[in-house]
Amino acid sequence: MKKGLVLIIALVLSWAASAQYGGGIWILNSRAADNVQTLFYDSTRYELQGDPKDDFIILNDERIFYLASDTAMAKRDSLLQVAYRKVSVYINTGDSIEPEKLDALLQPDENLVKHEARIIRKDGSIRTIPNTYATLSGNLKYLRIPADLLSRGDQLDIVQTILTPLESTGIIYFRTAYPVQRSFVKFELPPSSNMVFSYYNIKSKVEQTEDDDGDLRFYTLEEHYTDPAYHLSFDIRSYEKALGYTIKTLNNTPLNVIDEKLFTEWIFAVVNNIEATDAKWVDKFLNRNGILKITDKREQVRAVEKAVKKFMVEKKDGLVLSFNHPLISQKIAQADKSGALHIAVVDRILMLAFDQLKIDYEIYVARNKYLSPYKEDLSALENRSSLLFFFPEYKGYISPSNVFYRFPYAESLYLENEATLLDLTSYKGVKGMVPEESYLKFYGDKESNSSTMDYQVSFRGDITDIRISKSSAGEFAMMYAGNEYVYNQLAKAGMADFKKNYIMGILNWNMDTTVQVKTLQYDPVVINTWSADKQYDAQAVLESRGLVTRAGSELVFDVGRLIGQQDSIPDVPGPYDVVISFPHSTDVTIAIDIPAGYEVANLKDFETALDYKQDGLYYIRTARVADGKLLIDIREGYTALGYPKKDYEKYKQVINAAHRFNNMKVIMQQK
C-alpha cells in the first residue's frame, strides 16, 4: 500500500456515526449521504459578474471532501475519500463544447461513483444531458454533449462524486484556462483531527469550525475572484491559485505523511522490485533489439530508450502512471503478457539495461517548477512522481514517462530546478537509496526548439485562398508528435474530428471564420523512427470567407487573424518570476498577393522591433513589397527558461506586441 494512504481500522471503529453509501462503503458522517444527495441535485442558477469575453466562465466550483470506510477489506484500503464536486459553467459562445476545450468534461472512470450533467436555461428550465462517453485508451472518458443542446447564456452543471483511497497530502487547483468567479472547498473530518494548509496566490484563509454536537470538524475556504483567467501558455506559476493541504492527524491518530526519506524508501521499493527472471528478460530484450552489438555507449543509450518506448506504445491498454494502480507491482517478465504497462516497470527495465551495459546513470525525482513553491511545506505526489535518468558523461536525460521525448532531452519544466537525487548505494550486499537535495541543469541548445511557418495568401472576390506550411524542431516537435499520438487514440475511439482540429491547431488555425479545408498533410508519427533531431511538418490548403472585406474602394484584409489568437498578459507581475514551458522561437513569413490595381496603404504599421536578445526575448516584425506581394516577416523568441521579475516589463512588451498583431489589418487602396 502506498505510504501516505492510510489504513486505520481503529479510527473507523471508534468513530461510529456513519451512513451507508452503497457497495460496502460507509461515509463516516451520518448526515453526509443526505448532504451529498441535496448538493448533487442543487439547481441554483448563478449570476454572471461583469462582461467577460471568454467562451466559458466558471461561475461556481464547489468541492466537499468526506471520509469513508470500506467493509470489503480484501478489495481496497479501509480508509477512503469521497469527493463531491459541482462545477457550474456559463456558456458565452454559440459553438458546441468539445472535450479538449473544457477539462471538467474529462472523467476519471476508474474512481467515478456518480455523474450528472445538466443544462439550466435562462428561464430556469432544466435539461439533463445523457451520460454518453467516448473513451480514450481504456483509461479516460470524455463526456459528449450534443451540439444542438447548448445556447449562449445557458449554465452547464457538471456534478461528480469520486471515491479514492485517502490521500493525506495534496494540492487543490482553483484556476483554469477560463475565469472563475467563486471557488469553495470543505473538508469534513472527525473531531481531534488536524490539518495544515499552504496558500498559493489565495487571499482567503481556511476557517476551522465544529458542528453543534462536536462530532465533526470542518475546514472551509471560500474564494471570490474579480480578475480574469491567465492561460497556461504564459506564467502559470505567478498566476495559478491553489491550496496545499496535509492531514496530520485523524482522531488524534498520526498519519504517515510522505517526507523525503519515506518517499525515497517507497520509490526504491517500487523501482527495485526485481527478480532473477526480470534480469533474464532484459538480457533477451537487449539481444532482440540488437543493442549488445552496438559498441558506442552513447548510441547504446539511444537504442535502449528507443526500444523501451516502442515497447511502451505497443501496449493496447496504454501506459499506467498512477502510483495507486495495482500494476505497480507488475513484474518485468509479466509485461509481455499484459495489455497495460506500469511506469515503474519501465523504470526497472531501464535500470537493469544500463546496469548490464555498464553505463553510468543517476536517478532523480524531478519537481515540476510550476509547483516548486510547495517544496518546503508539502510533499504532495503531484510534485514528486516524475523520475528522470541522467547520464553524467553525456550531459543528457531520459524521461521514461514521455514517449516522444528522446535522449538527451527532458521536459524543460523539470530543469533549472531543485530535484532529489536518489543515490544508489550498496552495503554488505544490501541495496538502497539515499536522498540528496540536488539541482537539474538544462544542457540543451536553447535555440533548437523552433518553428518556422509560411503563409501564401491570394484572393478570389470575397474568398481568401491560404496555403500554410509549418516545420518544428526540438521540444516543439516532440510535443506535437506526442499529442498526435494521443489524438490517434481519440480517432480510434470514434472522434476523428479531434485529430483534424489538433493538426489545424498546430497550424495556428483556430479562427471563427468559415473555412473549408481543401487538403491537410502532416507527418504520421512512427515511434520506431522517432528521434531527438526529427522535425514535425504539417501543411494545409484552405479556403476562407470573412477575412477580406470592402470599405468603399479599399480592400481590408484581417491579416492578424491569420496566425491564430495570441493572449495578452497583465500590467502587474505576479509574486514569482516568470516561468515558461521551454525556451523556443518562431519565425513566420506571410506572403500576400496584392490584387491588380491595388497598393498597400499602411505598410509602416507593420514595423516593430523589440530586441532584448541578451535577455532571451525578442519580437521583430518587418514588412516590404516585392514582386507584387506584401511580405511580412515576424521573428518571435523566448529563449530563456524564465525571466526575473525585474525583466517583467520587457516580457510584457514582447507578449503584448504579439497579441496586438491579432487586430492588425492590411489596407489596400486603388492606385
Stockholm file with secondary structure:
# STOCKHOLM 1.0

chainA/1-671         MKKGLVLIIALVLSWAASAQYGGGIWILNSRAADNVQTLFYDSTRYELQGDPKDDFIILNDERIFYLASDTAMAKRDSLLQVAYRKVSVYINTGDSIEPEKLDALLQPDENLVKHEARIIRKDGSIRTIPNTYATLSGNLKYLRIPADLLSRGDQLDIVQTILTPLESTGIIYFRTAYPVQRSFVKFELPPSSNMVFSYYNIKSKVEQTEDDDGDLRFYTLEEHYTDPAYHLSFDIRSYEKALGYTIKTLNNTPLNVIDEKLFTEWIFAVVNNIEATDAKWVDKFLNRNGILKITDKREQVRAVEKAVKKFMVEKKDGLVLSFNHPLISQKIAQADKSGALHIAVVDRILMLAFDQLKIDYEIYVARNKYLSPYKEDLSALENRSSLLFFFPEYKGYISPSNVFYRFPYAESLYLENEATLLDLTSYKGVKGMVPEESYLKFYGDKESNSSTMDYQVSFRGDITDIRISKSSAGEFAMMYAGNEYVYNQLAKAGMADFKKNYIMGILNWNMDTTVQVKTLQYDPVVINTWSADKQYDAQAVLESRGLVTRAGSELVFDVGRLIGQQDSIPDVPGPYDVVISFPHSTDVTIAIDIPAGYEVANLKDFETALDYKQDGLYYIRTARVADGKLLIDIREGYTALGYPKKDYEKYKQVINAAHRFNNMKVIMQQK
#=GR chainA/1-671 SS CCTTSCCCHHHHHHCCCCEEEETTEEESSTTHHHHHHHHHTCCCCCCCCSCCCSSEEEEEEEEEEEEEEESCTTTSCSEEEEEEEEEEEEECCSSCCCGGGCGGGEECTTTEEEEEEEEECTTSCEEEECCCEEEETTTEEEECCCTTSCCTTCEEEEEEEEEEECCSEEEEECCCSSCBSEEEEEEEECTTCEEEEEEESCCSCCEEEECTTSSCEEEEEEEECCSCCCCTTSCHHHHCCEEEEEEEEETTEECCCCCHHHHHHHHHHHHTCCCHHHHHHHHHHHHHTTGGGCCCHHHHHHHHHHHHHHHHHTCTTCEECCTTSGGGGCCGGGGGGCSCEEHHHHHHHHHHHHHHTTCCCEEEEECCTTTGGGTTTCCCGGGSCEEEEEETTTTEEECTTCTTCCTTCCCGGGSSEEEEEEEEEEETTEEEEEEEEEEECCCSCTTSSEEEEEEEEEEETTEEEEEEEEEECTHHHHHHHHHHHHHHHHHHTTCHHHHHHHHHHHTTCCCSSEEEEEEEEECCCCGGGCCTTCCEEEEEEEEEESSEEEETTEEEECGGGTTCCCCCCCSSCCSSCEECSSCEEEEEEEEEECCTTEEESCGGGGCEEEEEGGGTEEEEEEEEEETTEEEEEEEEEECSSEECGGGHHHHHHHHHHHHHGGGCCEEEEEC
#=GC SS_cons         CCTTSCCCHHHHHHCCCCEEEETTEEESSTTHHHHHHHHHTCCCCCCCCSCCCSSEEEEEEEEEEEEEEESCTTTSCSEEEEEEEEEEEEECCSSCCCGGGCGGGEECTTTEEEEEEEEECTTSCEEEECCCEEEETTTEEEECCCTTSCCTTCEEEEEEEEEEECCSEEEEECCCSSCBSEEEEEEEECTTCEEEEEEESCCSCCEEEECTTSSCEEEEEEEECCSCCCCTTSCHHHHCCEEEEEEEEETTEECCCCCHHHHHHHHHHHHTCCCHHHHHHHHHHHHHTTGGGCCCHHHHHHHHHHHHHHHHHTCTTCEECCTTSGGGGCCGGGGGGCSCEEHHHHHHHHHHHHHHTTCCCEEEEECCTTTGGGTTTCCCGGGSCEEEEEETTTTEEECTTCTTCCTTCCCGGGSSEEEEEEEEEEETTEEEEEEEEEEECCCSCTTSSEEEEEEEEEEETTEEEEEEEEEECTHHHHHHHHHHHHHHHHHHTTCHHHHHHHHHHHTTCCCSSEEEEEEEEECCCCGGGCCTTCCEEEEEEEEEESSEEEETTEEEECGGGTTCCCCCCCSSCCSSCEECSSCEEEEEEEEEECCTTEEESCGGGGCEEEEEGGGTEEEEEEEEEETTEEEEEEEEEECSSEECGGGHHHHHHHHHHHHHGGGCCEEEEEC
//
